[in-house]
Amino acid sequence: MKAKFVACIFDPEPTQWGLRGDPFLWRLLKERYQTMELSYSPRVLREEILRIFADLPGELPAPGKQYYVKQFTKTHVGMSTGWVSGDFWQATAIPLLMERLEQANRS
């Protein structure tokens, strides 16, 4: 059966995250795209992910930077609780999601 919604690109989750807050951002994005139908513009998705990211810590992800997101601290305890990685989102997560979206749009 053909994937119907953009949320399908969030499965499976990456096997390795940058920081402990990254899975919470990933799942927040997955939830946001549960009802967004394919085919979906990769350019639009990338812009939306960056905007959502920036809305949380107040700035865009940048290499070498870490960002504290208070809403991600409530569900997990540890030193990097609530922190998301600019490196992970720039170098891993966003490129992975773009690749998966292109594949989902073709199928």
TIDO-533764 format. One record per atom (N, C-alpha, C): atom name; residue in one letter; residue number from 0; x, y, z. Coordinates in steps of 0.001 Angstrom, whole numbers, plus 500000, padded with zeros to 6 digits. Layout:
! TIDO-533764
NODE  a r   k      x      y      z
NODE CA A NUM      X      Y      Z
...
END
This chain:
! TIDO-533764
NODE  a r   k      x      y      z
NODE  N M   0 500835 498811 500000
NODE CA M   0 500000 500000 500000
NODE  C M   0 500876 501248 500000
NODE  N K   1 500494 502213 499218
NODE CA K   1 501259 503445 499079
NODE  C K   1 501157 504296 500352
NODE  N A   2 502291 504854 500774
NODE CA A   2 502280 505780 501903
NODE  C A   2 501455 506999 501511
NODE  N K   3 500633 507460 502419
NODE CA K   3 499715 508538 502095
NODE  C K   3 500062 509868 502753
NODE  N F   4 500717 509807 503898
NODE CA F   4 500987 511031 504643
NODE  C F   4 502490 511242 504845
NODE  N V   5 502872 512495 504964
NODE CA V   5 504280 512867 505122
NODE  C V   5 504880 512216 506371
NODE  N A   6 504086 511962 507390
NODE CA A   6 504602 511365 508629
NODE  C A   6 505336 510052 508389
NODE  N C   7 505058 509372 507278
NODE CA C   7 505728 508095 506994
NODE  C C   7 507244 508250 506890
NODE  N I   8 507730 509440 506566
NODE CA I   8 509182 509631 506410
NODE  C I   8 509913 509629 507752
NODE  N F   9 509178 509674 508848
NODE CA F   9 509797 509684 510172
NODE  C F   9 510001 508286 510744
NODE  N D  10 509625 507261 509970
NODE CA D  10 509820 505869 510368
NODE  C D  10 510758 505176 509402
NODE  N P  11 511741 504465 509893
NODE CA P  11 512095 504322 511295
NODE  C P  11 512871 505531 511808
NODE  N E  12 512923 505637 513124
NODE CA E  12 513719 506705 513734
NODE  C E  12 515201 506393 513535
NODE  N P  13 516036 507431 513542
NODE CA P  13 517484 507183 513443
NODE  C P  13 517963 506287 514590
NODE  N T  14 518991 505515 514346
NODE CA T  14 519536 504640 515384
NODE  C T  14 520416 505411 516353
NODE  N Q  15 520867 506594 515942
NODE CA Q  15 521710 507414 516805
NODE  C Q  15 521263 508866 516714
NODE  N W  16 521188 509510 517872
NODE CA W  16 520773 510915 517962
NODE  C W  16 521969 511770 518323
NODE  N G  17 521835 513072 518147
NODE CA G  17 522878 513995 518575
NODE  C G  17 522839 514192 520075
NODE  N L  18 521674 514633 520588
NODE CA L  18 521481 514862 522018
NODE  C L  18 520127 514305 522443
NODE  N R  19 519884 514270 523735
NODE CA R  19 518664 513640 524253
NODE  C R  19 517373 514343 523857
NODE  N G  20 517437 515590 523492
NODE CA G  20 516224 516292 523062
NODE  C G  20 515860 516021 521610
NODE  N D  21 516797 515507 520834
NODE CA D  21 516540 515287 519399
NODE  C D  21 515364 514350 519119
NODE  N P  22 515221 513230 519847
NODE CA P  22 514072 512358 519562
NODE  C P  22 512730 513047 519817
NODE  N F  23 512700 513965 520778
NODE CA F  23 511451 514659 521079
NODE  C F  23 511070 515624 519962
NODE  N L  24 512070 516270 519378
NODE CA L  24 511803 517138 518230
NODE  C L  24 511366 516294 517036
NODE  N W  25 512029 515179 516824
NODE CA W  25 511672 514260 515734
NODE  C W  25 510201 513847 515852
NODE  N R  26 509808 513451 517070
NODE CA R  26 508430 512986 517286
NODE  C R  26 507423 514126 517185
NODE  N L  27 507806 515320 517599
NODE CA L  27 506940 516483 517441
NODE  C L  27 506680 516737 515956
NODE  N L  28 507734 516657 515159
NODE CA L  28 507583 516847 513709
NODE  C L  28 506732 515736 513103
NODE  N K  29 506959 514511 513515
NODE CA K  29 506162 513394 512991
NODE  C K  29 504677 513634 513262
NODE  N E  30 504377 514060 514457
NODE CA E  30 502983 514340 514822
NODE  C E  30 502403 515448 513941
NODE  N R  31 503199 516453 513679
NODE CA R  31 502750 517591 512868
NODE  C R  31 502373 517167 511447
NODE  N Y  32 503048 516159 510933
NODE CA Y  32 502824 515736 509543
NODE  C Y  32 501914 514511 509412
NODE  N Q  33 501203 514136 510468
NODE CA Q  33 500288 512991 510419
NODE  C Q  33 499183 513159 509381
NODE  N T  34 498748 514391 509159
NODE CA T  34 497613 514617 508244
NODE  C T  34 498012 515331 506960
NODE  N M  35 499307 515599 506777
NODE CA M  35 499781 516243 505551
NODE  C M  35 499953 515178 504483
NODE  N E  36 499236 515330 503392
NODE CA E  36 499251 514302 502352
NODE  C E  36 500442 514441 501414
NODE  N L  37 500868 513284 500917
NODE CA L  37 501877 513229 499860
NODE  C L  37 501146 513456 498548
NODE  N S  38 501720 513986 497615
NODE CA S  38 503078 514423 497428
NODE  C S  38 503261 515788 498075
NODE  N Y  39 504459 516010 498619
NODE CA Y  39 504740 517207 499407
NODE  C Y  39 506064 517784 498940
NODE  N S  40 506148 519080 498876
NODE CA S  40 507351 519748 498377
NODE  C S  40 508521 519610 499362
NODE  N P  41 509655 519055 498908
NODE CA P  41 510829 518985 499777
NODE  C P  41 511288 520371 500238
NODE  N R  42 511209 521344 499358
NODE CA R  42 511618 522712 499723
NODE  C R  42 510735 523238 500858
NODE  N V  43 509433 523027 500733
NODE CA V  43 508494 523483 501763
NODE  C V  43 508755 522742 503075
NODE  N L  44 508951 521430 503003
NODE CA L  44 509207 520660 504221
NODE  C L  44 510459 521169 504921
NODE  N R  45 511516 521373 504161
NODE CA R  45 512773 521860 504762
NODE  C R  45 512564 523207 505441
NODE  N E  46 511866 524123 504776
NODE CA E  46 511594 525442 505354
NODE  C E  46 510758 525327 506623
NODE  N E  47 509772 524430 506604
NODE CA E  47 508922 524252 507783
NODE  C E  47 509691 523659 508951
NODE  N I  48 510521 522658 508685
NODE CA I  48 511324 522064 509754
NODE  C I  48 512234 523122 510370
NODE  N L  49 512869 523914 509547
NODE CA L  49 513750 524965 510062
NODE  C L  49 512971 525995 510870
NODE  N R  50 511781 526343 510416
NODE CA R  50 510955 527320 511141
NODE  C R  50 510501 526743 512493
NODE  N I  51 510071 525487 512494
NODE CA I  51 509652 524844 513737
NODE  C I  51 510837 524754 514697
NODE  N F  52 511993 524349 514173
NODE CA F  52 513205 524284 514992
NODE  C F  52 513470 525657 515603
NODE  N A  53 513477 526691 514776
NODE CA A  53 513803 528047 515238
NODE  C A  53 512794 528558 516264
NODE  N D  54 511539 528146 516139
NODE CA D  54 510525 528582 517097
NODE  C D  54 510783 528039 518501
NODE  N L  55 511429 526885 518599
NODE CA L  55 511646 526259 519904
NODE  C L  55 512772 526929 520693
NODE  N P  56 514019 526938 520200
NODE CA P  56 515074 527590 520982
NODE  C P  56 515283 529059 520606
NODE  N G  57 514619 529520 519556
NODE CA G  57 514746 530918 519177
NODE  C G  57 515746 531198 518072
NODE  N E  58 516338 530159 517491
NODE CA E  58 517248 530364 516362
NODE  C E  58 517351 529109 515505
NODE  N L  59 517854 529289 514302
NODE CA L  59 518025 528179 513364
NODE  C L  59 519165 527271 513803
NODE  N P  60 519107 525986 513423
NODE CA P  60 520209 525089 513775
NODE  C P  60 521484 525480 513033
NODE  N A  61 522582 525431 513747
NODE CA A  61 523878 525760 513153
NODE  C A  61 524889 524704 513590
NODE  N P  62 525869 524417 512729
NODE CA P  62 526913 523447 513084
NODE  C P  62 527629 523853 514371
NODE  N G  63 527870 522855 515210
NODE CA G  63 528618 523091 516435
NODE  C G  63 527813 523701 517573
NODE  N K  64 526523 523941 517355
NODE CA K  64 525711 524563 518409
NODE  C K  64 524716 523572 518993
NODE  N Q  65 524402 523792 520266
NODE CA Q  65 523392 523010 520967
NODE  C Q  65 522348 523985 521484
NODE  N Y  66 521094 523519 521528
NODE CA Y  66 519989 524399 521874
NODE  C Y  66 519139 523777 522971
NODE  N Y  67 518823 524577 523967
NODE CA Y  67 517995 524109 525062
NODE  C Y  67 516524 524364 524731
NODE  N V  68 515702 523311 524838
NODE CA V  68 514267 523413 524590
NODE  C V  68 513559 522934 525851
NODE  N K  69 513029 523883 526613
NODE CA K  69 512433 523578 527917
NODE  C K  69 511343 522505 527842
NODE  N Q  70 510497 522551 526802
NODE CA Q  70 509396 521585 526742
NODE  C Q  70 509875 520143 526591
NODE  N F  71 511121 519928 526211
NODE CA F  71 511649 518569 526074
NODE  C F  71 512281 518054 527370
NODE  N T  72 512301 518851 528433
NODE CA T  72 512923 518429 529684
NODE  C T  72 511963 517696 530599
NODE  N K  73 510682 517789 530353
NODE CA K  73 509693 517226 531261
NODE  C K  73 509618 515712 531211
NODE  N T  74 510049 515116 530119
NODE CA T  74 509845 513688 529933
NODE  C T  74 511114 512865 530107
NODE  N H  75 512224 513489 530395
NODE CA H  75 513478 512740 530452
NODE  C H  75 514408 513403 531459
NODE  N V  76 515180 512616 532163
NODE CA V  76 516107 513163 533143
NODE  C V  76 517528 512771 532754
NODE  N G  77 518418 513723 532807
NODE CA G  77 519812 513463 532478
NODE  C G  77 520525 514759 532130
NODE  N M  78 521827 514681 531950
NODE CA M  78 522622 515890 531720
NODE  C M  78 522237 516636 530453
NODE  N S  79 521946 515904 529374
NODE CA S  79 521630 516608 528128
NODE  C S  79 520124 516694 527882
NODE  N T  80 519335 516485 528925
NODE CA T  80 517884 516580 528804
NODE  C T  80 517491 517945 528247
NODE  N G  81 516634 517919 527254
NODE CA G  81 516133 519164 526695
NODE  C G  81 517025 519808 525652
NODE  N W  82 518178 519250 525390
NODE CA W  82 519105 519846 524429
NODE  C W  82 518977 519166 523072
NODE  N V  83 518948 519976 522027
NODE CA V  83 518945 519462 520660
NODE  C V  83 520237 519908 519975
NODE  N S  84 520658 519118 519024
NODE CA S  84 521952 519317 518380
NODE  C S  84 521811 519956 516999
NODE  N G  85 522428 521107 516816
NODE CA G  85 522462 521732 515496
NODE  C G  85 523154 520849 514479
NODE  N D  86 524229 520183 514897
NODE CA D  86 524948 519276 513991
NODE  C D  86 524044 518144 513511
NODE  N F  87 523320 517513 514442
NODE CA F  87 522462 516403 514085
NODE  C F  87 521388 516838 513089
NODE  N W  88 520751 517965 513343
NODE CA W  88 519665 518393 512454
NODE  C W  88 520179 518858 511098
NODE  N Q  89 521301 519546 511068
NODE CA Q  89 521855 520029 509798
NODE  C Q  89 522467 518899 508971
NODE  N A  90 523235 518029 509609
NODE CA A  90 524013 517036 508865
NODE  C A  90 523326 515680 508718
NODE  N T  91 522398 515354 509618
NODE CA T  91 521801 514021 509603
NODE  C T  91 520292 514047 509396
NODE  N A  92 519571 514647 510321
NODE CA A  92 518105 514553 510321
NODE  C A  92 517461 515181 509090
NODE  N I  93 517791 516425 508805
NODE CA I  93 517144 517098 507666
NODE  C I  93 517508 516415 506345
NODE  N P  94 518780 516108 506077
NODE CA P  94 519077 515385 504832
NODE  C P  94 518364 514023 504741
NODE  N L  95 518288 513293 505857
NODE CA L  95 517600 512005 505867
NODE  C L  95 516119 512180 505540
NODE  N L  96 515485 513161 506152
NODE CA L  96 514065 513406 505894
NODE  C L  96 513823 513859 504460
NODE  N M  97 514725 514648 503909
NODE CA M  97 514579 515100 502515
NODE  C M  97 514674 513895 501568
NODE  N E  98 515629 513013 501838
NODE CA E  98 515796 511814 501006
NODE  C E  98 514558 510920 501095
NODE  N R  99 514072 510721 502289
NODE CA R  99 512880 509890 502467
NODE  C R  99 511649 510519 501813
NODE  N L 100 511534 511823 501884
NODE CA L 100 510392 512490 501255
NODE  C L 100 510435 512330 499745
NODE  N E 101 511604 512484 499164
NODE CA E 101 511725 512304 497711
NODE  C E 101 511302 510900 497319
NODE  N Q 102 511713 509893 498094
NODE CA Q 102 511323 508499 497807
NODE  C Q 102 509813 508308 497982
NODE  N A 103 509253 508869 499047
NODE CA A 103 507806 508728 499295
NODE  C A 103 506994 509410 498201
NODE  N N 104 507475 510555 497722
NODE CA N 104 506770 511260 496654
NODE  C N 104 506768 510444 495343
NODE  N R 105 507836 509659 495129
NODE CA R 105 507932 508864 493893
NODE  C R 105 507091 507601 493951
NODE  N S 106 506873 507069 495160
NODE CA S 106 506159 505787 495262
NODE  C S 106 504651 505950 495276
END
